[in-house]
Amino acid sequence: MAWVKGVVVENVAPDGMAVLNGEDPLCAAMADRCPGSVTLFGHDGTHPVLAAHRARAHRVVFRRGDAIVCAHREREWRLPLSGIPLTGGGAIGFQVANAMAAIAATWALDMDWDAMRRGLATFVSDAGTVPGRFNVFDYRGATVVADYGHNPDAMAALVQAVSTMTAARRSVVISGAGDRRDEDLRGQTRILGEAFDEVILYQDAAQRGRADGEVVALLREGLAGASRTTRVDAINGEFVAIDAALARLQPGHLCLILVDQVQEALDHIATRIRQA
């Protein structure tokens, strides 16, 4: 998959710029295939790949303390995380990475730094702006997060993000795409089982070649031996599963809903919130 996505990097213009995650070996390796320049980003400015890239007089973007730093040769520009609400003040790791990538891209376009800061300060990840990407709602005093995460890496990032949010009890609603590998389906719930008290599994409308109930069975296997999860339910249908999760919420609870039919699910959640 990384090799296929690298085709985009191979087609950067000679006077263009690719922005790559320098901490991911599969992404960093694409730099050798880029006809243009490369900006690397990562959480750790001392990471060997980022440090070497900067030493060769290339651009890097990284986190240092409470700010994102853009560096080229000896010059540095600092963007405080307190001015980037998307990141939750720097607490939400994957949103910090998203911000770094966006900053690197706008830097490549020679955007005015003040304009960049204004954009970062006013951007919100809600259902209207970025549907299905960490959209946060209030439901009767409980926190509901809707996201289209659908692989183990996404689960790990989401667990880190919601761990920064206070909650008396945590639940998650999840299905899985039938065209994923068995180990990836198990891997998703293996990660969630360490972080959530309740898990609701649902079978979505498109099984993508899987037999009826097969995906849910694999997700359940991933929860075997879970250190935190004490309740697991399997429900047929995404919206039925969402309703079941919402009905259990009390003020101070948190529920992560991993949506499949993104817009339809977000509309359904919005309707339930209006009815609350």
Secondary structure, 3 states (H helix, E strand, C coil): CHHHHHHHHHCCCCCCEEEEECCCHHHHHHHHHCCCEEEEEECCCCCHHHHHHHHCCCEEEEEECCEEEEEECCEEEEEEHHHCHHHCCCCCHHHHHHHHHHHHHHHHCCCCHHHHHHHHHHCCCCCCCCCCCCEEEEECCEEEEEECCCCHHHHHHHHHHHCCCCCCCEEEEECCCCCCCHHHHHHHHHHHCCCCCEEEEEECCCCCCCCCCHHHHHHHHHCCCCCCCCEEEEEECHHHHHHHHHHHCCCCCEEEEECCCHHHHHHHHHHHHHHC
